[in-house]
Amino acid sequence: MNRTKIAGIGMYLPSRVVTNNDLLKYMDTSDEWIQERTGIRERRYAHRTNETTTTMGVEAAKIAIERAGITPQDIDFIVFATLCPDYYFPGCGVLLQRAMKMKEIGALDVRNQCSGFIYALSVADQFIKTGMYKNILVVGSEKHSFGLDFTTRGRNISVIFGDGAGAVVLQPATNGNPGILSTYLHSDGEAAEILAMYNPGTHANHWVGQKLADFNEAEIGDMFMSHEMIDKAQNFPFMDGQSVFKKAVVKFPEVILEALAANNLQTADINMLIPHQANLRISQFVQHKLKLRDDQVYNNIQKYGNTTAASVPVALCEAWEQGKIKEGDLVCLAAFGSGFTWGSVLLRW
Ligand code: ACO
């Protein structure tokens, strides 16, 4: 069985910097509130019309492919993770395939929100291990800024998220490099609606087995997006932040310890933990719980906000570019998010 290595990595952050104070134009908030609760100082927003989730993914992918020493035509499978696709369907995978003039290869879209990149890496790892593919492009990209409520009503969510993209090229590991040691994926759908965007959707005001609101029987012709939904801001994400926090600080350490135990390793063996950049307070809580030093954890949410599926590859790329990850280092990637879903990837760089 092959092992999988990261052969190239790239990231793309839009040039427009939006500070906490810039958000005061749109909503009642403050730099102090945002920094204290989330650690975020600024984030990037994509160009309103010239950039999309796919185009940012393409920019990150170009760098990853070049660094892997191959061309887009060498890629034999795409896995694209995002929660804000250009279209409801088809997904961004095929749009990237078209934009990069790739061959008629498979393109898979992953919808696992903040854990999207971890899920995508795990799926791609299986294809490399079995020998099915030799060059897989894995992308995480988000254009959150196009789908947030920028009024005071949506401030508990909109201040947190930012735009960006990260990408890696996976190949079979060579020269005795063990590459990816393990991937672990988990879910618990019990609280699926705690961090979610309900519309557009086909739920017709029913959650599984539960009626949400008085709603006449839906008739043929009723739509999954209505004026009423827009008036009630139901087309924007919803989050019960405190419930998310409580679950995240349990599941993050759990899935990291699971990976270490499976590989007979200890937290002290980790050279770099790259946690999904959900919230600086969550990362600090996890660091404290695992008794990790500052130099064992990489955070950049301060500059980019929470970029969901892009956050892990962007942080990994930046840490590597800064020389904080070296050959042979034990790197742990971990994420937790909407679903809830969570997971980890443990690898030797
Ligand atoms: N600016 C100013 N005040 C605000 C803002 C804002 N942007 N947002 C909310 N408030 C106010 C609320 O209106 C409320 O005011 P009130 O007491 O007068 O009613 C007060 O602040 C507290 O509101 P809460 O929603 O209870 O805020 P909380 O203290 O829980 O902080 C936060 C919110 C930062 C989201 C916190 O719950 C948290 O850290 N949650 C973890 C979840 C998270 O970080 N998710 C990230 C995305 S999901 C993921 O990646 C896994």
Residues whose N, C-alpha, C, O or C-beta is under 5 A from the ligand:
A	BS01	ACO	D28 T29 S30 W33 R37 C114 R155 N156 V159 G241 Q242 V244 F245 A278 N279 F336 G337 S338
